[in-house]
Amino acid sequence: MELKPLYRQSKEQLTDKIISECLSGSNHAQRQLFEMYYSEGMNVALRYSSRSEDAKEILANAFIRVFEKLEQFDLSKSFSPWFRKFIIHASSDYYRYQKSIILPLEQITEVRIDDQIIDQMAYQDLLNLIQELPYSLRTVFNLYCIEGYKHQEIAEIMHISEGTSKSNLHRAKARLQVMIIEFSKQRAIGSIRQEDKTKVNERT
């Protein structure tokens, strides 16, 4: 249990050293920073994209901006949150001009996603459902529910109004509720079929 803080501290110290070398013009250090944070960055990018190909391009664009703005990074702070902001902005820029299919507001009623159902789902299953949401809904949901941004901050990042941010969050929850229910039904059907198959095999 005591090794985790030490590991995090050593990683941050190594990051600071690599960043200092990057600022000195070292291409090798840039490669090190890229490799060190690629996996972490890809996990974030995948939450904001519907395809892995899009996530890779978003992450590549984010790294470009990171290296352009690296001299602005405060070495007294953690690198990961600063890096994550570039991925979020790169995602917003990437999808800004894509149209999103959304539900008419008048068709939406107040919804609450069943926490018990979510608790029973694997994280990857939930992530897959979130990725199926249209970009504008998926991004607001991620920023608000996962990253902890406020609607005012989301509006600035996505170049939308606070009202649109709130509306998109509401729509995202409505769609996700339907998707989760459908997912649960399909999983239940699959379990029943598997049980029936097992019983048949036992009889034979």
N, C-alpha and C positions, 0 to 999 in steps of 0.2 A: 504493500500500500504506500510505503514511503518513497518508492522508486519513481512513481509517476511524476511528482513535482520536480524531481531531479532531472528526469528525462525531458520534461517540457522546458526546464530552464536551460539545459544543455543545447536543446534544439534552437531556442531563441538566441542563445549566445552564438551558435554557429551561423544562424541566419544573419545576425548583425555583422559578423565577420565577413560573410559572403557579400552582403550588401555593400560594405565598405570597399571590398575589392571590385565590385561591379562599378561603383562610382569612380574608381581609379582606371576604368576602361578595360577590365579583364573580361574577355569573351568566355573564358573557362568558368569564371565565377557566375556569369549569366546562365550558363548551361547548368551549373550546380543548383542555382536557385530555381530554375525551371523544373529540374528533375525532382527536387525536394518537395515542391508544392503542386506538382502536376496532378497527382491523385486526389489531393484535397480539393483542388480547383475543379477537377472534373466532376466530383460529387456534387459540388454546388451548381455547376453549369447544367448538369443533367436535370436538376430540379426545375430549371427555368426553360428547358427546351423539350420539344416533343420527339426529337430524334438525336441519336448519338452523334451523327454527322454535324448537326447544328451545334451541339454542345462543344465539339472539338473546335469548330470555327469561332464560337463565342469565347472559349478559353484562350485560343491563340490571339484574338483581338485584345483580350484583357491583359495578357502578358506583354503585348506590344506597348499598351498604355502604361503598364506598371514600370517598364524599363524607361519609358519617356519621362515619367514623373518620380522616379526613384529618389531623386535628390530631395524631394519634398517629404519623404517618410521620416517620421520622428523615431529615432532608434531607441528612445526610452519606452516606446509602446510596443505592443504585440503586432507582428506582421500580418497574421491571418485575417483579423477583421478589416484591416486596411486593404488587403488583397481581395477580399470578398466583395467589397464595394465596387471594385473595377469590373468584376465578373457580372455583377448585377447591372451596372451601367452598360456594359458591352451587350448584355442580353436585351436590354431596353432598346439600344440602338439597332440591333440586328433585326428585331421584329417590329420596329416602330411603324413601318409602312405596310405591314401585313394586315389584312382584314381579319376580324374575329367574328365568329358566329356566336351570337348571344341570345338568350331567351328574352322575349318582350317583358318589360318590367311588370306589366299588369298581370302576367301569368304566374308571377312568383308570390308565394306566401311565406310568412316567417318560418324558417326551418332551423332545426338544431340537429347536428350530426350526432348520432348515437355513439357516445364514448365507449360503451361496452362492446359494440361491434368493432370499433377501431382497435380496441385493446386486443381483440381476438385475431386481428389481421397481422400478417407479417409486414415488417417495415417496407420491404421491397414491393409487396402487393399494393400497399397504400401509395407508394411512390409512383408505381405504374399507372394507377388511376389518376393521380394528380397530373401526370404528364399528358394524359388524354384531354385535359381541359384546354380550351382555346388559350392562346398566349396571354391576352389581357386578363383573363380570369386566373389563370395559373400563376402569373407573376404577382398579382395583388395578393392572392392567397399565400404564396410563399413568403412575400415580404412582411405581411401582417401577422400570419399565424406561426411562421417558423423563424423568421429573422427578427421579429419584434419591432418592426418599423411602425410609425404612426401614419395616419392617412395623409397628413400634411407632407411628410417626408416622401411617401409613396407618390404623391401627386407631383412633386418636384422631380423625382427620378424618371417617371414615366411621361412627364409633360401632359398631365391631365388634371382635372379639377378634383378637389377633395370629395365632392359629391359623386363623381364618376368612380373614384376609388372605392367608396363605400358601396356603391351600387354593384360594382364588379365583384367585390368580396361577397356580397349577398348572393349574387348569381353563382359564384364559384361554389359556395356552400350548398346551394340548391341542387346544382348538377352533381356535386360530389355525393350528396345524400342519396340521390337516385342510383348513382353508379355503385356505391357501397352496398346498397340493398340488393341490387342485381347481382353483384359479385357474391354476396352471402348466399343468395338463392342458388346460384350455379354451383357453389362449393357444397351446399347441402345436397343438391341433386347428385353430384359426383360421389359424395360419401355414401348415399343410399345405394347407388349403383354398385359401388365397390363392395358394400356389405352383402348385397344380393349375389354378386359374383362369388364372394367367399363362401356363402351358404351353399351355392350350387356345387362348388368344388368339394366342399366337405361331404356332401351327399354322394358324390361320385367317388 
